[in-house]
Amino acid sequence: MDKLIPKMQKLTQNLWWTWKPEVRTIFRDLDLELYHKAHQNPMSVLKQIQPDQLEQRAADVDVPARVDRALRQLQEYLSPVTTWGITHAGAMRSRPIAYFCMEFGVHESLPIYSGGLGILAGDHLKAASDLGIPLVGVGLLYHEGYTNQVLDANLWQQDVVEPFDIADLPVTHTVDRHGEPVHIMVEMPGRVVHAAVLEVPVGRIRLILLDTRVKQNSPRDVALTARLYGGDQRMRIEQELLLGVGGARALRALGITASVFHLNEGHSAFALLERARQRIQSDGMDPHKALLEVASASVFTTHTPVDAGHDRFPADLATEYLRPLAEGLHLPIDEVMGLGRVNPQDLGSPFLPTVLALKLSRRANGVSALHGVVSRKMWNHLYPGTREEAVPIGHVTNGVHLPTWLATEMNHLYESRLGVTYQSALTRPDTWTGILSVSSAEIWETKQVLKARTIRFIRKRSSDMRERLGLPEIEPAPLDPEALTIGFARRFVPYKRPDLLFTDLDRLDRLVNDPDRPVNLIFSGRAHPADHTGKALIQKVAQILEDPRFRHRILFIENYNIHVGRMLYQGIDAWLNNPQRPLEACGTSGMKVVLNGGLHISVRDGWWAEAYDGENGFAIGTGEIHADQAIQDQRDADDLFRVLEEEVVPMYYEKRNAAGVPRCWVERVKHSIRTLAWRFNADRMVQDYVQHLYLPAAVGSSCQMPPP
Ligand SMILES: *Cc1c(COP(=O)(O)O)cnc(C)c1O
């Protein structure tokens, strides 16, 4: 025991465990109930478990040997002999990429993310770690976390703050060369805001997080890092200054000289002004040269295909906040404001961080091929005289971090059929060809195991919620374990149309209640705490589901987060995505489903527009867009029902062999894995960033020549 506990503690000190199921299960096996109560967080399990329970279970489930093995793996992981990064990105070794993002979704127990953007950032860090890319993440530590979704008796979303304690996570204070805690300051109107510089190890990657809970700050400034996306525009610009300016200062204080700044979304755009300011202050560089140099070494990724989705700060407000930076840059305030204006001459116009990021990054990209097209069109007016195709915004399609999202059982199947080292060659198409020769029965049986687990989880969540709300228990238990099970989980906003299937309730009734070919549907998703429209959508769907026709077949699960997501992606048969084209920039949840042997049913939008080949899933609509949204919605709803009735349901239930395996369905699953897994994973995404964006930008930064 005396030796075991410190070893176990050591395992919990690096978030590497978040993508090592064999490490997570050690802690789960100690006490299943405690594990889930502790949000699947090994460090809190270890703190809370009773010593005698630990001793007993350690012997029963072979903990010491498993811990030794995991520790050895961790050591090997942290000191690699060779990696893809050493081979392909060696030039950047001592000068890492600084990756800025407003949110990071690494694990459900570190709730500093709200949704897709943050989870993408978490997956980016993990893949960069696996590939051995020199990269540091820069973000904010929201000490109250993001809110939990709880429905009330009116089926209205309440947003509940659940305090989380960073003492339960491997978050530490960074220290400088003299062993002093590192701390930064950012000027705000009439005051200076202080922040502690903390860090969390994510495999080989350092994630730097700023926290304003320091004694020098007023309560108002302490609240700056309380919550993600809370507050008004003033709070928002202050958070963005803290992230951008504070983040760049933190890197400097830590002695990290980044080769490239990568801004994941525009929230961190002020980092670019601070980077130029540092060059001017310490190297006496000419301001305009400094701005050009910064631009040549910056990469900006935009995620927002709707104009209204971009932050817009009123001119007065932005002017007030940008004065200290303008002084440090030795530039007139109007010139600095002009960097964030579509038309710099229009002095009353608002300041857009996205515009600043575009003007100060030589390399910019959208997150799917289609989103690249949409972004070039949207920002064409920033580049007068440039044809749309020549607008300098490219694309890198998002991908997902396979080890994070893959069910253990699927991993075993892949290891045995594709080779135990398949994870080190995820991006090679030939890694995946072996899937075609796996027997249909093996894939089908694996999926049945996962599905049974997911259905148990969903039933439990649903009955807990009903009990809390005083709703009658559903009897017999809802969801038919043998039925085709389709999931839909995402943020509830109108453009994602979570209610599209509910536009024709009679047709939906016939679809889900066909006695020979029943369908289960699972819905989950949250609205932003301030989004009344999104909450109304949730209420509408949840109310319809109380209809006796649907109660047994369609369930709504509260609090969609990484944990709920993982359970859904792994166990459902098919995933539904029906946004208004082209408003889904990429979408990544469907990729997680494909890796786990499910099929994607989607509008030809985001990644699906480039991924669908006619046989690796299902497509809704033709991709054409009607100018009248109501007509488009009607067409998409019709086609969605048609695809389900004529393609998805028959394929699932027909042509079954003697063992009950639907042959065509499983063939399609194999084809889907074979054609999609190698492309839509985060290793491919990070490799694309390295080869097409980071390396060229790093070269630009080291030669210190103004770009042509
Ligand atoms: C993957 C993921 C998302 C993003 O998926 P979209 O397809 O972009 O909606 C959001 N939330 C959770 C919990 C996820 O795991």
The ligand as an SDF file (V2000), in Angstrom:
LIG
                    3D

 15 15  0  0  0  0  0  0  0  0999 V2000
  -17.6900   16.1770  -30.4210 C   0  0  0  0  0  0  0  0  0  0  0  0
  -18.5220   16.9350  -29.4840 C   0  0  0  0  0  0  0  0  0  0  0  0
  -19.1480   18.1290  -29.8790 C   0  0  0  0  0  0  0  0  0  0  0  0
  -19.0060   18.7000  -31.2520 C   0  0  0  0  0  0  0  0  0  0  0  0
  -19.7780   17.9820  -32.1590 O   0  0  0  0  0  0  0  0  0  0  0  0
  -20.6180   18.6770  -33.3160 P   0  0  0  0  0  0  0  0  0  0  0  0
  -20.7860   17.6080  -34.3110 O   0  0  0  0  0  0  0  0  0  0  0  0
  -19.7690   19.8100  -33.8200 O   0  0  0  0  0  0  0  0  0  0  0  0
  -21.8760   19.1300  -32.6910 O   0  0  0  0  0  0  0  0  0  0  0  0
  -19.9430   18.7980  -28.9530 C   0  0  0  0  0  0  0  0  0  0  0  0
  -20.1040   18.3270  -27.7100 N   0  0  0  0  0  0  0  0  0  0  0  0
  -19.5450   17.1940  -27.3090 C   0  0  0  0  0  0  0  0  0  0  0  0
  -19.7640   16.7210  -25.9160 C   0  0  0  0  0  0  0  0  0  0  0  0
  -18.7170   16.4530  -28.1660 C   0  0  0  0  0  0  0  0  0  0  0  0
  -18.1290   15.3430  -27.7380 O   0  0  0  0  0  0  0  0  0  0  0  0
  1  2  1  0
  2  3  1  0
  2 14  2  0
  3  4  1  0
  3 10  2  0
  4  5  1  0
  5  6  1  0
  6  7  2  0
  6  8  1  0
  6  9  1  0
 10 11  1  0
 11 12  2  0
 12 13  1  0
 12 14  1  0
 14 15  1  0
M  END
$$$$
